[in-house]
Amino acid sequence: MTPSTSSLPNRVPRQRVLDILVRFQGYFGLLIVFVLGVIFSPSRDGVNLFVDLNNQMNILRYVSVTGIIAVGMTLVILTGEIDLSVGSLLAFVATLTAFLLTATSIGTLGSFVLILLAGALLGLVNGTVTTGLRIPSFVVTLAMMSFARGLARLLFGGVAITLLATSQGGNAPESAFFASQRVGVVPVPALLMFLVAILVGLLLRFTPFGRHVYAVGGNPLAARLSGIRVDFTKTVVFVLSGALTALAAYIQAIQLNQGAPNDGMAYELNAIAAVVIGGTSLQGGIGGIAGSIAGAWMLGMIDNVLNLNNVPSDVQLLIKGGLIVAAVALQRLQRRT
Amino acid sequence: MSLSHSVSPVSTPSFPVSEPPPGEMPPLLEMQGITKRFPGVTALERVSLKVRPGSVHALMGENGAGKSTLMKILTGVYRMDAGEVRLGGQLATLSDPRAAARHGVAIIHQELQQVPELRVFENFFLGREKRTALGVLDEARMRRESAQWLSTLGLTLDLERPLRELRVAERQFLEIAKALSLEARVLVMDEPTTALSGEEVARLFTVVRRLRDSGLAVIYISHRLEEIFALCDEVTVLRDGKWVASCPLGDLTPERLISLMVGRELTELYPSSNREPGAVRLKVQGLSVRGIPGRRALEGVSFEVRQGEIVGLAGLLGAGRTELLEALYGVRAPSQVRGSIEIAGVRHVPRSPRDAIRAGVGFVTEDRKGQSLVLTRSVGENTSLVGLGRFTRFGVLNLRAEKRAVQVLVGQLRVKTPSLATPVASLSGGNQQKVALGKFLLTSPGVFLLDEPTQGVDVGAKAEIYALIDTLAQGGAAVLLASSDMPELLSLCDRILVLCEGRLSGTLSRAEATGERILELATRFQSHRPLQSGPQGGQGGQGEQSHEPPSGPTQARPTPGDPV
């Protein structure tokens, strides 16, 4: 028996409860919000409007855009960086999507590939400027936030581009699949969100790259001295964030039948909120994808319940703010011991 | 009270210079029956500690023995569950750090709590800035007073320099002077020498002895036994949160002290191995590293390390030890490095640590928390971080194979951890260090660079790490070991390279090497002193004379020439 063993943590119930609470904080929040939603939901003809399957699927559809962005944002935050440009990036790509589908004839698949590349490219700019010039990503992506929106306005004339239905001469009938179709009861955008989340989750768990993401966020210096390409890892993460934002933009453009340079206002805040509520540390190195999806979902449910009750959107903002603080406070509480 | 505060800070210790013989002085600090429980763990159980004024009291114990907890109670960071603390015979309530400071308890931390960007005198008065009648900062007064307090320690520092430009030793002195200005009676020093060179340690000891002679009670925590025996008068040993022994240090041998701490006889700290050095594995020729503008951190260093050989790297802080290791490991950009490096006959020009790892080099940094470990991750993930490639096929990790290999490795290294999923941050220093070393083993490097591998590691773990280093060398690795720990260098290394001011000032074989010779070589080309005042380290004691403070009516200080 050596004394050093006694310094190992002897986890006590209270601490363990806190650990579990934080670890699955997103899910507990989700559950609580769901129960509250059921309780506070208005009913019509004896039907609970909130629980109604259609309503739930609408929530999912609504959540999918934020959710997909949040997946990329989680990666970025895990490496200890931040991406403030996603909202503007979405606006740029959504407008580009609408433009490609209306003004050109490259078709659904061609435009899909192109916009993913566009998103990845802008992400690459974020990543290389951040790592190459050693400028904090907060600043770089703040600049990109302005740049991408400006670019959208400049290139596409500052107005919304409307997508036409096929019946009205639109040229991308397959695109509708993204917006209105369902597989079973689940809307396609939601399926895409889950698919993306699972893929990225697997990437984090089962590849060296995933380990590197956590190591880089946890201790960049130790990561470098362990032979990890820190700058490369960070750049890849920004590229992924850009590409995922582009996917979200595509979905949104088709759902709304338009792409406009003013789209995606404050989406970065929603995504960051989802990530933080999901238990990922803004300092990097701690957290995961599943929590972010739960966080986004939870925010969507709250919006939905409040909407059903005709609560003004200003109040919704207040509630969202309170939630973010509560989520982070819970994490602090856990880590203090 | 040792210091009067009213008139001028220079009117220092009012204690009599000649103090009565030890036994007759009542303790200044009495901690009795101290018990502290954390949920699920009893960190301290009825622990006592008595410290007399005018003495340096060693607080010993392995990591996790309860030293830090006891000191946190003394400094008001933790509250005790049972027990009492008396200061100067008076019951003291140490409800928070401020209360502790009011009672005259001050601590010099391992990690100093200072603001690197602020200037020296600003740090000195941090949080208690002097103001003029108009409420504006009175910089002149702060400069004057901080200089005066420093001079009571026999020091001059450039007050205008931002703190980050100071050496660790200088920052510590600043903290000590600050504690004095806050009328400290009990001064706790927690591992103050980990980042100091031999010379700076000697300077620190001179200062500590001066404080002792002025009537302060000093509690000294260190893992370095030779320091304890050189400096301390009495010792209290803790083990597993319990009091084990308190006695004058003269009554103990180092071996006895270790066995008190460890609770068993430690047969041998150093492995007795008969290694047979083989072919040259690492060959360095004319290596220079650019340092801060205008200066070379390393200049024209050439040496070889053979297979199965442990070569020590000695030198004072700033001699270029770390720079040398960093150049070999690719931490320094190739543009900063000149000269040639060969590993097993192959030219080695690492552009990054990644290159170095591929060339078969492993590097254990001196700062394991800051540079070696990802504290947010588990023991398992930290251990496999460098060698992940071994478990990757088509870009996918084989988690089961990884776990199996890591499990074996952690077992071999004797890392004490409840599981692989345990956060590495919760391990003791020694076990963390084993992980920091072990993570390179999966790639079986042929060259190991170790920078202070046993810094802040307790005795038990130290012996294990030494055995591990020996095993590596026996397995044919070339080991380059930079250390400030003399016994470590002397007992573990086949040869010792001594650096001074970035140049190789000598190489000593195991037979030739002694502490004196190393120190002599380490100061050979010395052109400047790390601290502006004071003689060479002050070993011996006659160094005191030149510590005469530059100003102020200092009467009651220990007279120059006092035996130290």
Chai-1 contact restraints between the chains, C-beta under 6 A:
chainA,res_idxA,chainB,res_idxB,connection_type,confidence,min_distance_angstrom,max_distance_angstrom,comment,restraint_id
A,T2,B,G460,contact,1.0,0.0,6.0,A-B,restraint_1
A,P3,B,E62,contact,1.0,0.0,6.0,A-B,restraint_2
A,P3,B,G64,contact,1.0,0.0,6.0,A-B,restraint_3
A,P3,B,A65,contact,1.0,0.0,6.0,A-B,restraint_4
A,P3,B,R239,contact,1.0,0.0,6.0,A-B,restraint_5
A,P3,B,D240,contact,1.0,0.0,6.0,A-B,restraint_6
A,S4,B,N63,contact,1.0,0.0,6.0,A-B,restraint_7
A,S4,B,G64,contact,1.0,0.0,6.0,A-B,restraint_8
A,S4,B,K416,contact,1.0,0.0,6.0,A-B,restraint_9
A,S4,B,S428,contact,1.0,0.0,6.0,A-B,restraint_10
A,T5,B,K416,contact,1.0,0.0,6.0,A-B,restraint_11
A,S6,B,G64,contact,1.0,0.0,6.0,A-B,restraint_12
A,S6,B,D240,contact,1.0,0.0,6.0,A-B,restraint_13
A,S7,B,G64,contact,1.0,0.0,6.0,A-B,restraint_14
A,S7,B,S428,contact,1.0,0.0,6.0,A-B,restraint_15
A,L8,B,P418,contact,1.0,0.0,6.0,A-B,restraint_16
A,P9,B,S426,contact,1.0,0.0,6.0,A-B,restraint_17
A,N10,B,G40,contact,1.0,0.0,6.0,A-B,restraint_18
A,N10,B,V41,contact,1.0,0.0,6.0,A-B,restraint_19
A,V12,B,P39,contact,1.0,0.0,6.0,A-B,restraint_20
A,V12,B,G40,contact,1.0,0.0,6.0,A-B,restraint_21
A,F206,B,V396,contact,1.0,0.0,6.0,A-B,restraint_22
A,F206,B,L397,contact,1.0,0.0,6.0,A-B,restraint_23
A,T207,B,G395,contact,1.0,0.0,6.0,A-B,restraint_24
A,P208,B,L388,contact,1.0,0.0,6.0,A-B,restraint_25
A,P208,B,T392,contact,1.0,0.0,6.0,A-B,restraint_26
A,R211,B,L388,contact,1.0,0.0,6.0,A-B,restraint_27
A,Y214,B,R377,contact,1.0,0.0,6.0,A-B,restraint_28
A,A215,B,V374,contact,1.0,0.0,6.0,A-B,restraint_29
A,A215,B,L385,contact,1.0,0.0,6.0,A-B,restraint_30
A,G218,B,V374,contact,1.0,0.0,6.0,A-B,restraint_31
A,G218,B,T376,contact,1.0,0.0,6.0,A-B,restraint_32
A,G218,B,R377,contact,1.0,0.0,6.0,A-B,restraint_33
A,N219,B,V374,contact,1.0,0.0,6.0,A-B,restraint_34
A,L221,B,Q371,contact,1.0,0.0,6.0,A-B,restraint_35
A,A222,B,Q371,contact,1.0,0.0,6.0,A-B,restraint_36
A,A222,B,S372,contact,1.0,0.0,6.0,A-B,restraint_37
A,A222,B,L373,contact,1.0,0.0,6.0,A-B,restraint_38
A,A222,B,V374,contact,1.0,0.0,6.0,A-B,restraint_39
A,R224,B,P353,contact,1.0,0.0,6.0,A-B,restraint_40
A,L225,B,P353,contact,1.0,0.0,6.0,A-B,restraint_41
A,L225,B,Q371,contact,1.0,0.0,6.0,A-B,restraint_42
A,S226,B,L385,contact,1.0,0.0,6.0,A-B,restraint_43
A,S226,B,V386,contact,1.0,0.0,6.0,A-B,restraint_44
A,G227,B,P353,contact,1.0,0.0,6.0,A-B,restraint_45
A,G227,B,R354,contact,1.0,0.0,6.0,A-B,restraint_46
A,G227,B,I357,contact,1.0,0.0,6.0,A-B,restraint_47
A,G227,B,V386,contact,1.0,0.0,6.0,A-B,restraint_48
A,G285,B,T376,contact,1.0,0.0,6.0,A-B,restraint_49
A,I286,B,T376,contact,1.0,0.0,6.0,A-B,restraint_50
